[in-house]
Amino acid sequence: MGRNFSKLALALVVFAVVFLPSTRSGHGASGERVATDPVGATASRVYALSDCASGWWEQGGGTSELIIYALASHSGSPRIYAGLWGDGVYITPSGTNSWSPTSLMAPLEIAALAIDPASPDTIVFAGTIGNGIKRSDSGGAVWTATMGLEGRDVWSVAVTSTADPIYAYAGAGGGIYISIDGTNWDLAGGTGIGTERFYTLIVDPQDSRTAFVGTKDKGVYRTTDGGIGWSSSGLSLMTVRALAFHPADSRIIYAGTESYGIFKSTNGGVSWLLSGLDGHKVLAIAINSRNPEFVYAGTYGGGVWASHDGGHNWYRMPGLAGGASFVYSLTLFTPEGEGDCQVLYAGTTDGVWARTVTSFYILYLPLVRKG
């Protein structure tokens, strides 16, 4: 009884501190319950600890009305990268939200970004439409062309954690390419899948030979031999735009689909169950590495949704309207020295938006409803 009372008291305190001074509750157009809060923070530094409780969305300076197709960040990098559709690559200092173009500029259409986890401070890759893969060894200051994918559309890039024997994968031109050095790319396989677009790639952090790819119209495919052979992995005959591993257990995988919401596998892609957001176009997924029960989903026209119980229930995060509700990409960043205060970035058809979040707020609040 005492323990239950303590939880109830904590819930009431968190509710009062986090929501009552600055938020209201309401209902979205589809009837889902949402929490609404103020929009319009002006500071470029979005991660002050006092802001974590309110968590507003802030428009990224320098990106208004620009289409942000890809985002990438890493805890070992002092900057966040944004890939723009027709405007090259932009960067911002970690934890802030004021963006500047790099030397990789318009009219390049950037479909994918990937940071080397072994050298996150310096090495980043950009997959382009019609111009192959560009590589920077200087944190985005200078970019060079890589070899083997010239003139091709590159929809996805994934740099492995082990780099042995595969350094990176790329989904391009109807096939899957691999690189052992990040500079030269060779066709490995995937041509038999029968699609021209490999929208998303993820690699098992313990085994660079095991990877999953989300495709246009053909679902999810899996390789265990470094990209040579690919087999259907449960989800088929649907377009899969986002894939994400649980950070501590690669048997747990989330898949965002274009028509059927989010699916979740707990057995390495052998089988999948609908996890929520049925009917939404889910184009991006981000998982909180500090608390993997916290999962975020970016949708096309429905803004950003959050789950605090591993995808069982979802609620819509308010504040993204108009062009900002069309979300192509997400990345979650933890600024150094900021405790549990984190920044969630959303790449939209109206620039980059950022919001402070934590991995422990709202655990007890009754604002969660199945999507």
N, C-alpha and C positions, 0 to 999 in steps of 0.2 A: 504493500500500500504506500509506504513511504517513498519507494523508488518511483512508482507511478506518479505520485504527487510531484516529485522533483522534476520529472519529465514534463508534466503539464505546466509547472511553473516556468521551466525553461522555455517552453513553447510560447507562453504568454509574453515573457520578457522579450524574446526574439521578435515576436510579431509586433510588439509595441515599438521597439527600437527601429526595426527594419522597415516596417510598412506604414504605421499610423501617421508619422509626421509628413510623409511625402507621397503616399500612394493611395489609389482607389481601386476598387474591384469592379469588374463589369463583365460583359459577354461579347465575344467576337461575332462576326457576321454569321458564322456557322453554328453559333450557340455554345461554343466551348467557353469554359470559365477561364478568365485571364486576370492577371494583376496588371494594373496600369500605373505608370509612374512618369515623372516629368522628363522631358527631353530638352536638350539645349545647353548642356554644359559647354563652357567656353575655354577652359584651360586645356592646353595641349598635353599636359601630363595627366593621364587618366587613371593613375594607379595609387594616388594618395590613400593611405590606410583608412581615413575617415570616410572615403567614398565607397568603400566596399559594401557597406550596408545598403546604400540606396541604389547603386548600380544603374546609372542612366546610360543611354546610348549617346555617343558623340560622333558627329560627322568628321571624317578625317580631312584635315586641311590639305588643299591641293588636289583632291580627288573628286570633288563635287561634279556630278553628272558624267563621270567616267565609269566604264564597265570594268569591274574587277573580277577576272575569271579565276585567278589562282592566288593563293596565299601560302607562305611558308615561314616557319620560325623554328628556333631551336634554343634550348636553355643555354647552350654554349656560344651563342651568337649575340653580338651587341645590336643587331638590327633585325627588322622584320621585312620580308620581301612581298611585293604585290605584283602579280602579272596582269597586265591590262589588255583588253581586247582592242588592238589597234594603236596602243600607246606605249608599248614596251614594258619595261620593269621599273617600278618605283620602290623606294626604301624609306624606312622611318627608324629612328633610334628606338631601342627596346623600351616597351612600356609607354611610349608616347603615341601620338596619332596625328603627326604633322609630316606629310609625305613629300618627297622630292624625286624627280626622274633620275635614272641612271644613264649611262652612255648607251644602253640598249633601249632605243627610243622608237617613236612612231615611224613608220606605220606597222611595226611588227605586232602580230596577234599572238599573245602568250597564252598557251593552253595549260601549261604545267610548270611547276617549280619543285625543285628538290635540293635539300641541303645535305652535304656530306656529313654524316654523324661523327666521323673520325676527325674532320677538320671544319667544324661548323662556323668558325670565325672567319673563314676565308673562301671555302669552295661551295659554289651553288650552281645549279643547272637550270636552264630555261628551255622548255619544249615549245617550239613555235609552229604556227601554221604556214607551211610552205618553205620554211627556212631551216629545218632540222633542229639540232640542239646546240645552244650556245652555253659556254662554260665561263665562269669567272673564278679566278684564284685570288681575287683581291676584295672579296666581300661586296661585289657588285660594281666596283669602280671601273674595271676594264673587263670586256667580254671577248672571247674568241670562239670561232666556229670549230665544232668537232667534226670528225670524219666518219663517213658511212651513211649518213642520213640527209645529205644535202638535197634540198628541194622537196623534202617530204613533210607531211603533216604529222607532228608529234603531239599526241593527246595526253600522254602520261609518262612520267619518269619516276623511278624509285631507286635510291642509292641504298645499298645493303649495309647492315651493321657489321658484318664479319669481313666483307670484301674478299672472301676466299671460298670458292674459286670465282664467284661472280661479283664484280664491283657494282654494277647497276643494270637496270632493265629499262626499256623504253617501248611504249606501244605506238607503232607508227605504220602507216601505209599498208594496212591489212595483215601485219605480222608483228611478232615480238622480237625486239633486238636486245642483245646483251653487250656489255663492255667489261673488259677485265682491267681497264686502266682509266676509264672516264673520258678518254679522248677518241678512241676508235670503237666503232659500233659494227656488229655483225648480226645478220639475221639468224635467229636461233630456231624459231618455229612459230606456230600459231596461225599459219596461213589456212589451215584446214578448218578453223573455227567459222570462217565465212562472214566476217564483218570487217569494215574499213575503220572502225573506231573502237579503240581500247581506251575507255574513258578514265580508268583508275587502276593503279597497280600498288600492291603491298607485298612486302617480302618478310618471311619469318625471321625475326631478329636472331634466332639461334642457328639458322641454316639458310644460307644464301641460295641454295638450289631449290627451295620451296617458295613459291609465290602464287598469288591470286590476282586475277585480272577481271575487272568489270567491263562489259562490252555493250555495244549498241545491239539490241534485239536478241542477243544470244545468251544473256545471263552471265553467270560467274564460271570461270574456268580456273583450273589449278595445275601447276607443274611441280614435280618433285625431282626433276633432273636438269635444272638450270635453264628451263625455257624451251627445251627441244620438243618434249611431248606435253600436250595439254589435254585434260579431260574435264567434262562438265562436272561442276561441283554443286549439285543440288538445285540451284536456282537456274531455270532455263526459260527461253522464249520471253525474256523481258530485258529492258534496258537498265543497266546498273551503273549509276553515276558516281557512287562513293563506296569505299571499303575502308574499314578500320579494325586493327587488332586491339584487343584488350592489352594494356601495356605490360601486364604481368603474366598473362596466360594466352598464348597464341592459338589455343583451341577455341577461344571465344572471338567471334568475328561479327561485325555489324555490316550490313549492306543497305545502301540507300538506293531505291529504285525510282524510275521516272513516273510510274503509275500506281504502284502498290504500297507505298510507304517504306518502312524500315523492317528488314528481316534480321534475325540473330541466330547464329550457330554457336553451339557449345561443344561441338565435337570436330573442330577443324574443317568445317565445310561439308561434312558428310550429309547433314540434314539441317533444315532451316525452319524457323517458326516466325510468323508475323509478330513484330514487336510493337507496332503502333503506327500512327499517322497514315492509316490506310486512305488511299485516294490522293495523298499529297505527293508532289514531285520533290523527292529528297535528293539534293545535289551535293550536299556536304555533310560530313560527320566529324566531330571532334570529341575525344575522350579525355577526361581529366586524369593525368598520370598520378596525381596525389590521392585521388579517390575515384577509381574507375567506375563506381556506381553513377557518377555524374557524366551524362552523355548529352551532347548538343547536336542538333540537326538543323541544317540550313535548307529551306524549301523555296521553290520558285513561285512567288506570289503570296506565300504565307509567313514570311519572316523566319525567325529562329525559334526553335522549340527546345525545351530542356527536359531531361529525365534525371531524377535523383535516386532511382532504384534500378539501375541497369537496364533501362528500356521498357520496364513493365508499364509505367505510366508517363504521360507527357503533358507539359503545359506550355503555352505560347508565351514567349518573352516579349512584352509589349514595347512599343516605341519605334518600330520600323514600319513605315507606311510609304505608299507611293512606290517609286523606283527602288527604295531601300528594302522593300519587302521581297524583292526578287534576289535571292541569295545564291551565289554560285560557289562560294568557298568560305571556309572557317579555319581559324587557327587559334590555339589557346597558349598564352605565354605567361610565364611566371617571372616577373622582374626580380633581379637579385636584391636581397635584403628587404623584401617587402612581406615577409611572413607568408600568410596564406592568401594574400591579396593577389589576384590574377587578372589578366586582361584577355577578354574574348574579342577577337577581330572577325568581322563579317565582310566579305567581299560581295558587293551588290551591283546592280545596274545604275546606282547613284553613288558610286564611290565606296570607300572603306568606312565602316562604322566600328566603334569600339565600346566595350562595356566592361566595367569591373565586376568580377564574380569571385566566389570563394568555393572551396570544396566542403563546406560544412553548413552554410546558411540554408534555410528553408527546409531542413530535414523534417521538421515536425509540423510544418504549416499545411493546413487542409486546402491547398490551392492546386492540387494535382488531379488531373482528370485524364482518362484514357483518350488518346487522340484517334 
